[in-house]
């Protein structure tokens, strides 16, 4: 009698979680029309506290709990499926595969619930620009040129404080664990200006699957179902600090990619460490140069000679680094780009992965305000 009762209990638990997942998805969909309410009640309220126990526990281990859980599931689920099928034949009953199906459905429902309440709702909040009154407007090629020159000069000044390797590229003896710890100083520095970044968050973690992430062209990830900032430890050291700060921005409620890029820039350039400052200026320059090249090829060609040669070497080396993995196998990169683009569009960001480049609009707004 115990086995039927066990199956019945599983059905009830799964049904409850599926209903809760459906309600959570409904909240995610309906709140797209109420950004002010989402910002006030969720982003600046519930979001900061709902995952505190999880963040505290995750902070106790050096690697990502979410990544470890995912790797475990990748091993356990196929084995459990095979065993369930075998048991169906040996016992002459469909109950083993039914239990397996219920377990998978339970996990899926739980993932939806965690995604929505651990950060997914932040996509429906007011944009960072709206919350902090940034004036975004169309830019001219001349403005982009000025921004690129300014960023390149700032990047060069920070680069001169750093060591170079035999290839003339920026290098550092700092480990990824040290960089993950140091990144908090940048957020502490801007917390007075942006109070919503205050509070307790688990420290960023290096990914165990960093090499695999390189093939998928992923420098970092914030999985939402686990409130951790996870970074690709193989990312070039001059890009890594900005990447760490980018994933930390998601962790602090900045969902949109362009705004996470900008917040990461702010946290990096306000960090007391020159490697962080250089990384922030370098990434901002990279996006700005890309925007300039699309706006005016002539202006782009005029700016390049004005940029420090060492800065250009680092930018070029970064492109070659990621390209080397794509050339070995193009499929993972294409799959990653398609999945990420679709995910962003589902989150009400029509331009998908192209939204990353909209960081330049925020940089220009800041530049105009300062000049």
Secondary structure, 3 states (H helix, E strand, C coil): CHHHHHHHHHHHHHHHHHHHHHHHHHHHHHHHHCHHHHHHHHHHHHHHHHCHHHHHHHCCCCCCHHHHHHHHHHHHHHHHHHHHHHHHHHHCCCHHHHHHHHHHHHHHHHHHHHHHHCCHHHHHCCCHHHHCCCCCCCCCHHHHHHHHHHHHHHHHHHHCCCEECCCCCEECCCCHHHHHHHCHHHHHHHCCCCHHHCCCCCCCEECCCHHHHHHCCCCEEECCCCCCEEECCCCCHHHHHHHHHHHHHHHCCCCCHHHHHHHHHHHHHCCCCHHHHHHHHHHHHHHHHHHHHHHCHHHHHHHHCCCCHHHHHHHHHHHHHHHHHHHHCHHHHHHHHHHHHHHHHHCCCCCHHHHHHHHHHHHHHHHHHHC
